[in-house]
Amino acid sequence: MYIRRIVLTLCILLLAILPGHAEPLSSSNIPLDSPLYLYLEKLTGMGLITSDIKGLKPFARAEAARLTLEAEQHLREQGEAASPVGRAFVKQLKKQLAREIALRNPEHKAKLFDATPVVSTRLRYVYLDGVARNYNRTAIDPGHQSAFGFIGGDLRPFGPQQVHVTGTEGTPLLENNNGTIHSRGHSGELRVASEGYLSRYVTLFVEPKLLASKDKQHGFIEKGYLTIGRGGLALEAGRDENWFGPGYRGTTTLTNNAQNFDQIKLWSPEPIDVGWLKHYLGDVKYALLVSRFDKTGSGTTARQPYLVGAKLAIKPAAWWEIGANFVRQVDGIGDSIWGGGNNDHSNTIAGLDLRFRIPWLRNTELYGEFSGEDNAGGVWPIVESYVGGIFIPCLTGSCQDDLRFEYFFGSVMLYGDWQFPAGYVYHNMTPGHSQGGAGVQEFYGRYSHWFGVHTNLAFEYFYTERGRSYRMPGQEMESKHSGRISWTVPLVDDLDAQLMYGVEGIRNVNLSAGQHRTNQIMKLELRYRY
């Protein structure tokens, strides 16, 4: 009842404010691990794109086309002084977004019925020598927190108490992969995406996947959805991935770490094109989605919660962006959507994010996300978790080198809840940050060099701790040093190859004293227009 009311109200409001003169386009969404995001990020770092909103992904292909044309216009204005690197990225984006760019022009008419049998293809081989970590753990919640440690006094006047978290890491050294788990040894996967269109108003997208290992082979639909609408208002129904927040390696609320949701989503593929809204707030994008998690427990602990997720992203000026994130598990008649209490079968993660661009410092970006897993008075989220980072898109004058540092801290309550014994888990993996919760912190760094649009060399290092605090008796802090190197090269035309190797050393695996492990992974990918 509450969900239907929210969706209906938002539809009515948006239909009332959307203009009729715009010529936006319905399109499918770009996979979250596509290099197109890196291309757009480089153009932003060169100052050629200023209207991007990073806190809500995936990008629709129509949105990527809009940003590409913005970069092309700025290159045109720069004339002979324009960056050859920027020109190369724009050329490649225009090639891969040819339909969407052509139909941005209102003089080009879309066919009533059209299709692209092969939009993109990815063939992946993985060799894994290692075992995933188990996130099943009990931690000690000390209680007696204030907001940010000093605001509001004793907002949680109870404790200490136990908090349970569950789930699995999935595939070591291969996070944010739509819940795909590669078994030890040799395995592979194949994805092929296809599209169909009804004029410029409706898009059907289907991406089946075949996963094979020595033990089993099975196929399923990785993504499959119907999108009706365009511009500032679209309704998407089916299976797709989501990402709330500006983080690169992860966010606290919603990522593509777990299996894709079967969902209904009302959202704005492009910023809302309304004059008065742009005047007072700037560019605005939003998403409201509804899904349902797995059935867990039995008897009085049986749960099959609905998931309600909401994201609002506002860009008042070219140099900064602010967003609000909200996800809530709801189970039981009479549960509220936005509020909550001890009698509700509900679990909420909510917070804010910020992103700042510093033009005079080669467009360096500072970004951060705060979220709370509990609340005071049904309003203020506390027991905070954080993601924060700095991204230098043009480490050198040529803008061919970039550097990123990102930090993550997951509170004792993150992804665990006494109302839901399984916690915030979908198909046994967290839909939030890949490293889980209950007292986790991680330091992550990435450097990459672009030899050309299709040729990139990247180095990554991350140090992760679980259980530095909130440990139960008998548990020891787990620490992990990890490194990866990836090399992407062109093969022929629109076919690229990427080779990745990763290794990590873990002490006190799963918080068990004296249990040490080394994991290694090798990945080889062939990507066609991916």
VEXPA-69667 format. One line per 4 residues: number of its first residue (from 1); their letters; for each residue z, y, x of C-alpha. Coordinates in nm, 2 decimals. Each point is the difference from the previous one (the first is absolute). Layout:
# residues N
NUM = a = Z,Y,X; ...
***
This chain:
# residues 530
1 = myir = 0.00,0.00,0.00; 0.10,0.25,0.27; -0.30,-0.09,0.22; -0.24,0.04,-0.29
5 = rivl = 0.14,0.34,-0.08; -0.02,0.12,0.36; -0.36,-0.11,0.04; -0.11,0.14,-0.34
9 = tlci = 0.17,0.34,0.07; -0.15,0.03,0.34; -0.35,-0.08,-0.13; 0.03,0.26,-0.28
13 = llla = 0.12,0.27,0.24; -0.27,-0.07,0.26; -0.28,-0.02,-0.25; 0.11,0.34,-0.13
17 = ilpg = -0.02,0.17,0.33; -0.30,-0.16,0.17; -0.31,0.21,0.01; -0.33,-0.11,-0.14
21 = haep = -0.23,0.16,0.26; 0.09,-0.21,0.30; -0.23,-0.28,0.13; 0.25,-0.25,0.15
25 = lsss = -0.09,-0.37,0.04; 0.16,-0.33,-0.08; 0.02,-0.22,0.30; 0.19,-0.29,0.16
29 = nipl = 0.28,0.04,0.26; -0.02,-0.03,0.38; 0.21,-0.29,0.14; 0.31,0.13,0.16
33 = dspl = -0.08,-0.16,0.34; -0.36,0.14,0.01; -0.09,0.21,0.30; -0.13,0.26,-0.23
37 = ylyl = 0.35,0.14,-0.02; 0.01,0.04,0.37; -0.34,0.18,-0.01; 0.14,0.25,-0.26
41 = eklt = 0.32,0.04,0.20; -0.20,0.10,0.31; -0.20,0.25,-0.20; 0.32,0.15,-0.13
45 = gmgl = 0.14,0.01,0.35; -0.31,0.21,0.10; 0.07,0.24,-0.28; -0.31,-0.10,-0.19
49 = itsd = 0.19,-0.13,-0.30; 0.29,0.20,-0.15; 0.03,-0.12,-0.36; 0.10,-0.36,0.07
53 = ikgl = 0.31,-0.14,-0.17; 0.14,-0.30,0.20; 0.30,-0.09,-0.20; -0.19,-0.19,-0.27
57 = kpfa = -0.24,-0.28,0.09; -0.23,-0.18,-0.02; -0.27,0.27,0.00; -0.27,-0.04,-0.26
61 = raea = -0.35,-0.01,0.16; -0.08,0.31,-0.20; 0.30,0.18,0.16; -0.11,-0.10,0.35
65 = arlt = -0.35,0.13,-0.08; 0.15,0.33,-0.10; 0.19,0.03,0.32; -0.31,-0.10,0.20
69 = leae = -0.20,0.28,-0.15; 0.28,0.24,0.07; -0.01,-0.10,0.37; -0.38,0.03,0.00
73 = qhlr = 0.01,0.35,-0.14; 0.25,0.11,0.27; -0.23,-0.16,0.27; -0.29,0.19,-0.14
77 = eqge = 0.20,0.33,0.01; 0.08,-0.07,0.37; -0.36,-0.03,0.09; -0.08,-0.10,0.36
81 = aasp = 0.37,0.01,0.09; 0.08,-0.29,-0.23; 0.16,-0.30,0.15; -0.25,-0.29,0.07
85 = vgra = 0.29,-0.24,-0.07; 0.05,0.16,-0.34; -0.37,-0.03,-0.07; 0.00,-0.37,0.08
89 = fvkq = 0.29,-0.07,-0.23; -0.16,0.19,-0.29; -0.33,-0.18,0.06; 0.17,-0.34,-0.03
93 = lkkq = 0.20,0.10,-0.31; -0.31,0.12,-0.17; -0.17,-0.32,0.07; 0.28,-0.21,-0.14
97 = lare = 0.06,0.22,-0.30; -0.37,0.06,-0.08; 0.02,-0.05,-0.38; 0.31,0.20,-0.05
101 = ialr = -0.13,0.29,0.21; -0.34,0.01,-0.17; 0.17,0.00,-0.35; 0.23,0.29,0.10
105 = npeh = -0.31,0.21,-0.07; -0.03,0.06,-0.37; -0.38,0.00,0.03; 0.01,-0.37,0.09
109 = kakl = 0.02,-0.21,-0.31; 0.19,-0.33,0.01; -0.17,-0.31,-0.14; 0.14,-0.13,-0.32
113 = fdat = 0.06,-0.34,0.15; 0.01,-0.06,0.38; 0.16,-0.23,0.25; 0.06,-0.05,0.37
117 = pvvs = 0.02,-0.38,0.06; 0.16,0.04,0.34; 0.21,0.31,0.05; 0.18,-0.13,0.31
121 = trlr = 0.09,-0.33,0.17; 0.27,-0.10,0.24; 0.03,-0.33,0.18; 0.32,-0.06,0.19
125 = yvyl = 0.12,-0.27,0.24; 0.37,-0.02,0.09; 0.18,-0.21,0.26; 0.37,0.01,-0.04
129 = dgva = 0.26,-0.14,0.24; 0.32,0.09,-0.17; 0.22,-0.01,-0.31; 0.07,0.28,-0.25
133 = rnyn = 0.35,0.14,-0.02; 0.21,-0.07,-0.31; 0.13,0.31,-0.18; 0.26,-0.19,-0.21
137 = rtai = 0.32,0.16,0.09; 0.34,0.12,-0.12; 0.12,0.34,0.12; 0.31,0.20,-0.05
141 = dpgh = -0.04,0.32,-0.21; 0.29,0.23,0.11; -0.02,0.21,-0.32; 0.17,0.35,-0.01
145 = qsaf = -0.32,0.19,0.08; -0.09,0.36,-0.04; -0.36,0.12,-0.03; -0.13,0.03,0.36
149 = gfig = 0.35,-0.08,0.11; 0.16,0.33,-0.09; -0.12,0.13,-0.34; 0.18,-0.07,-0.33
153 = gdlr = 0.31,-0.17,0.13; 0.07,-0.37,-0.08; -0.30,-0.07,-0.22; 0.05,-0.38,0.02
157 = pfgp = 0.38,-0.05,-0.03; 0.00,-0.37,0.06; -0.05,-0.26,0.28; -0.03,-0.17,0.23
161 = qqvh = -0.22,-0.25,-0.18; -0.28,-0.25,0.07; -0.37,0.07,-0.03; -0.26,-0.27,0.00
165 = vtgt = -0.36,0.04,0.11; -0.28,-0.27,-0.01; -0.36,-0.06,0.11; -0.20,-0.08,0.30
169 = egtp = -0.18,0.20,0.28; -0.33,-0.17,-0.10; -0.22,-0.02,0.31; 0.17,0.11,0.33
173 = llen = -0.18,0.30,0.16; -0.24,0.03,-0.30; 0.18,0.21,-0.26; -0.15,0.19,-0.30
177 = nngt = -0.25,-0.26,-0.08; 0.02,-0.04,-0.38; 0.26,-0.28,0.02; -0.23,-0.23,0.20
181 = ihsr = 0.20,-0.25,0.20; -0.18,-0.17,0.29; 0.15,-0.33,0.10; 0.07,-0.11,0.36
185 = ghsg = -0.31,-0.09,0.19; -0.36,0.08,-0.10; -0.09,0.16,-0.33; -0.26,0.23,-0.15
189 = elrv = -0.08,0.22,-0.30; -0.31,0.14,-0.15; -0.03,0.29,-0.24; -0.31,0.12,-0.18
193 = aseg = 0.01,0.30,-0.23; -0.25,0.08,-0.28; -0.03,0.29,-0.25; -0.16,0.08,-0.33
197 = ylsr = -0.04,0.34,-0.17; -0.05,0.14,-0.34; -0.15,0.35,0.06; 0.25,0.21,0.18
201 = yvtl = 0.29,-0.08,-0.23; 0.09,-0.37,0.06; 0.03,-0.22,0.31; 0.07,-0.37,0.02
205 = fvep = 0.12,-0.13,0.34; 0.05,-0.36,0.10; 0.11,-0.14,0.35; 0.06,-0.37,0.01
209 = klla = 0.16,-0.15,0.31; -0.01,-0.34,0.16; 0.29,-0.10,0.22; -0.02,-0.31,0.22
213 = skdk = 0.23,-0.18,0.25; 0.04,-0.35,0.12; 0.23,-0.08,-0.29; -0.18,0.15,-0.30
217 = qhgf = -0.29,0.21,-0.12; 0.02,0.21,-0.31; -0.18,0.30,-0.16; 0.12,0.27,-0.23
221 = iekg = -0.07,0.35,-0.11; 0.15,0.24,0.26; -0.10,0.31,-0.20; -0.17,0.03,-0.34
225 = ylti = 0.02,0.30,-0.23; -0.17,0.21,-0.25; 0.01,0.38,0.04; -0.08,0.23,-0.29
229 = grgg = 0.00,0.37,0.07; -0.04,0.23,0.30; 0.12,0.31,0.17; 0.35,0.09,-0.12
233 = lale = 0.03,-0.28,-0.25; -0.08,-0.37,0.03; 0.14,-0.32,-0.15; 0.00,-0.30,0.22
237 = agrd = 0.08,-0.35,-0.12; 0.01,-0.31,0.21; 0.11,-0.10,0.35; 0.02,0.26,0.28
241 = enwf = 0.21,0.13,0.29; 0.21,0.31,0.01; 0.16,0.23,0.26; 0.26,0.27,-0.08
245 = gpgy = 0.09,0.23,0.29; -0.14,0.15,0.32; 0.12,-0.28,0.24; -0.26,-0.18,0.21
249 = rgtt = 0.18,-0.33,0.07; 0.20,0.00,-0.32; 0.18,0.19,-0.27; 0.32,-0.07,-0.18
253 = tltn = -0.13,-0.04,-0.36; -0.35,-0.15,-0.02; -0.25,-0.14,0.25; -0.26,-0.28,0.02
257 = naqn = 0.25,-0.23,0.18; 0.05,-0.23,-0.30; -0.27,-0.16,-0.22; -0.20,0.25,-0.21
261 = fdqi = 0.14,0.07,-0.34; -0.16,-0.09,-0.33; 0.04,0.35,-0.15; -0.10,0.28,-0.23
265 = klws = -0.02,0.33,0.18; -0.07,0.35,-0.13; -0.08,0.23,0.29; -0.21,0.27,0.16
269 = pepi = -0.25,-0.13,0.24; -0.07,0.36,0.10; 0.22,0.32,-0.02; 0.02,0.13,-0.36
273 = dvgw = -0.27,0.27,-0.04; 0.18,0.25,-0.21; -0.01,0.37,0.10; 0.35,0.11,-0.11
277 = lkhy = 0.16,-0.32,0.15; -0.17,0.06,0.34; 0.11,0.36,-0.01; 0.37,-0.07,-0.05
281 = lgdv = 0.04,-0.34,0.17; -0.31,-0.07,0.21; -0.17,-0.34,0.01; 0.18,-0.26,-0.22
285 = kyal = -0.04,-0.38,-0.01; 0.22,-0.25,-0.19; 0.02,-0.37,-0.09; 0.20,-0.19,-0.26
289 = lvsr = -0.02,-0.38,0.00; 0.16,-0.29,-0.18; 0.01,-0.36,0.12; 0.23,-0.30,-0.02
293 = fdkt = 0.18,-0.20,0.27; 0.06,-0.37,0.03; 0.25,-0.19,-0.21; 0.31,-0.08,0.20
297 = gsgt = 0.34,-0.15,-0.05; 0.12,-0.21,-0.29; 0.24,0.03,-0.29; 0.19,0.33,-0.01
301 = tarq = -0.17,0.10,0.33; -0.36,-0.06,-0.12; -0.21,0.30,0.05; -0.37,0.10,-0.03
305 = pylv = 0.01,0.37,0.04; -0.28,0.25,-0.07; -0.08,0.24,0.28; -0.06,0.37,-0.08
309 = gakl = -0.13,0.21,0.29; -0.07,0.37,0.00; -0.13,0.24,0.27; -0.06,0.37,-0.01
313 = aikp = -0.16,0.17,0.31; -0.05,0.38,0.02; -0.17,0.20,0.27; 0.08,0.37,-0.04
317 = aaww = -0.18,0.10,0.32; -0.23,-0.16,0.25; 0.28,-0.05,0.25; 0.26,-0.18,-0.21
321 = eiga = 0.05,-0.26,-0.27; 0.30,-0.12,-0.21; 0.04,-0.31,-0.20; 0.24,-0.18,-0.24
325 = nfvr = 0.02,-0.38,0.00; 0.15,-0.23,-0.27; 0.00,-0.37,-0.05; 0.23,-0.19,-0.25
329 = qvdg = 0.05,-0.36,-0.09; 0.09,-0.01,-0.37; 0.11,-0.31,-0.19; 0.15,-0.02,-0.35
333 = igds = -0.02,0.17,-0.34; 0.16,0.34,0.00; -0.04,0.06,0.37; -0.10,0.36,0.08
337 = iwgg = -0.29,0.09,0.22; 0.13,0.30,0.19; 0.38,-0.01,-0.03; 0.23,-0.30,0.06
341 = gnnd = 0.34,-0.13,0.01; 0.21,-0.31,0.06; -0.10,-0.15,-0.33; -0.37,0.03,0.06
345 = hsnt = -0.20,-0.28,0.15; -0.18,0.24,0.23; -0.05,0.08,0.36; -0.14,0.33,0.13
349 = iagl = -0.14,0.14,0.33; -0.08,0.37,-0.02; -0.05,0.29,0.24; -0.21,0.28,0.15
353 = dlrf = -0.25,0.03,0.29; -0.14,0.29,0.20; -0.29,0.04,0.24; -0.07,0.31,0.21
357 = ripw = -0.30,0.07,0.21; 0.03,0.24,0.30; -0.35,0.16,0.05; 0.08,0.17,0.33
361 = lrnt = 0.12,-0.33,0.15; -0.33,-0.18,-0.04; 0.09,-0.08,-0.36; 0.30,-0.21,0.09
365 = elyg = 0.16,-0.15,-0.31; 0.37,-0.04,-0.07; 0.10,-0.21,-0.30; 0.30,-0.16,-0.15
369 = efsg = 0.12,-0.19,-0.31; 0.34,-0.03,-0.14; 0.10,-0.25,-0.28; 0.32,-0.11,-0.17
373 = edna = 0.07,-0.35,-0.13; 0.30,0.10,-0.21; 0.09,0.31,-0.21; 0.29,0.22,-0.09
377 = ggvw = 0.03,0.11,-0.36; -0.34,-0.17,-0.08; -0.19,0.28,0.18; 0.06,0.04,0.38
381 = pive = -0.13,-0.29,0.22; 0.24,-0.09,0.28; 0.04,-0.28,0.25; -0.30,0.15,0.18
385 = syvg = -0.28,-0.16,0.20; -0.25,0.19,0.21; -0.35,0.00,0.15; -0.09,0.28,0.24
389 = gifi = -0.28,0.06,0.25; -0.22,0.22,0.21; -0.37,-0.04,0.03; -0.21,0.17,0.27
393 = pclt = -0.36,-0.05,-0.11; -0.15,0.19,0.30; 0.20,-0.09,0.30; -0.28,0.12,0.22
397 = gscq = -0.26,0.28,-0.05; -0.28,-0.25,-0.09; 0.22,-0.13,-0.29; -0.09,-0.35,0.11
401 = ddlr = 0.37,-0.09,0.06; 0.29,-0.01,-0.25; 0.36,-0.09,0.02; 0.26,-0.08,-0.27
405 = feyf = 0.37,-0.07,-0.01; 0.18,-0.12,-0.31; 0.36,-0.08,-0.09; 0.13,-0.21,-0.29
409 = fgsv = 0.36,-0.06,-0.11; 0.07,-0.22,-0.30; 0.35,0.04,-0.15; 0.24,-0.28,-0.09
413 = mlyg = -0.12,0.02,-0.37; -0.37,0.02,0.07; -0.19,-0.29,-0.18; 0.33,-0.16,-0.12
417 = dwqf = 0.16,0.03,-0.34; 0.28,-0.18,-0.18; -0.19,0.02,-0.33; -0.29,-0.19,0.15
421 = pagy = 0.10,-0.29,0.23; -0.35,-0.01,0.16; 0.01,0.38,0.07; -0.31,0.21,0.03
425 = vyhn = -0.23,-0.29,0.08; -0.34,-0.11,-0.13; -0.13,-0.35,0.09; 0.29,-0.02,0.25
429 = mtpg = -0.10,0.31,0.19; 0.11,0.36,-0.03; -0.25,0.24,-0.15; 0.17,0.27,0.21
433 = hsqg = 0.03,0.02,0.38; -0.11,-0.32,0.18; 0.32,-0.02,0.21; 0.23,-0.03,-0.31
437 = gagv = 0.34,0.16,-0.07; 0.37,-0.06,0.03; 0.05,0.20,0.32; -0.33,0.01,0.18
441 = qefy = -0.13,0.25,0.24; -0.33,0.01,0.19; -0.17,0.22,0.26; -0.38,-0.02,0.00
445 = grys = -0.26,0.16,0.23; -0.38,-0.02,0.00; -0.26,0.14,0.24; -0.38,-0.03,-0.06
449 = hwfg = -0.32,0.12,0.18; -0.33,0.04,-0.18; -0.30,-0.08,0.22; -0.22,0.05,-0.30
453 = vhtn = 0.02,-0.04,-0.38; -0.02,-0.37,0.02; 0.19,-0.05,0.33; 0.37,0.04,0.01
457 = lafe = 0.28,-0.13,0.23; 0.36,0.02,-0.13; 0.34,-0.09,0.14; 0.31,-0.05,-0.22
461 = yfyt = 0.36,-0.05,0.08; 0.30,-0.04,-0.23; 0.37,-0.07,0.04; 0.18,-0.13,-0.30
465 = ergr = 0.37,-0.07,-0.07; 0.16,-0.18,-0.29; 0.38,-0.01,-0.05; 0.11,0.27,0.24
469 = syrm = 0.23,0.09,-0.29; 0.10,-0.16,-0.33; 0.04,-0.35,0.16; 0.19,-0.29,-0.16
473 = pgqe = 0.24,-0.21,0.22; -0.20,-0.24,0.21; -0.31,0.22,0.01; -0.14,0.15,0.32
477 = mesk = -0.24,0.30,0.03; -0.37,-0.11,0.01; -0.22,0.20,0.24; -0.38,-0.02,0.04
481 = hsgr = -0.24,0.14,0.26; -0.36,-0.02,-0.11; -0.34,0.11,0.13; -0.36,-0.01,-0.11
485 = iswt = -0.34,0.09,0.14; -0.32,0.02,-0.20; -0.36,0.06,0.10; -0.26,0.09,-0.26
489 = vplv = -0.37,0.00,0.10; -0.34,0.02,-0.19; -0.22,-0.30,-0.03; -0.31,0.08,-0.20
493 = ddld = -0.06,0.28,-0.25; 0.30,-0.01,-0.25; 0.17,-0.30,0.16; 0.31,0.06,0.22
497 = aqlm = 0.23,-0.24,0.18; 0.37,0.04,0.08; 0.21,-0.21,0.24; 0.38,0.03,-0.01
501 = ygve = 0.27,-0.16,0.20; 0.37,0.04,-0.07; 0.32,-0.14,0.15; 0.37,0.05,-0.08
505 = girn = 0.34,-0.12,0.12; 0.28,-0.04,-0.24; 0.37,-0.04,0.08; 0.25,-0.14,-0.25
509 = vnls = -0.28,-0.10,-0.25; 0.12,0.05,-0.36; 0.33,0.13,0.14; 0.09,-0.34,0.14
513 = agqh = 0.17,0.03,0.34; -0.19,-0.16,0.29; -0.32,-0.06,-0.20; -0.28,0.15,0.20
517 = rtnq = -0.38,-0.02,-0.07; -0.33,0.12,0.13; -0.29,0.04,-0.25; -0.37,0.06,0.10
521 = imkl = -0.30,0.07,-0.22; -0.37,0.04,0.06; -0.23,0.14,-0.27; -0.38,0.03,0.00
525 = elry = -0.17,0.19,-0.28; -0.36,0.06,-0.10; -0.04,0.29,-0.24; -0.30,0.11,-0.19
529 = ry = 0.03,0.35,-0.15; 0.37,-0.06,-0.04
***
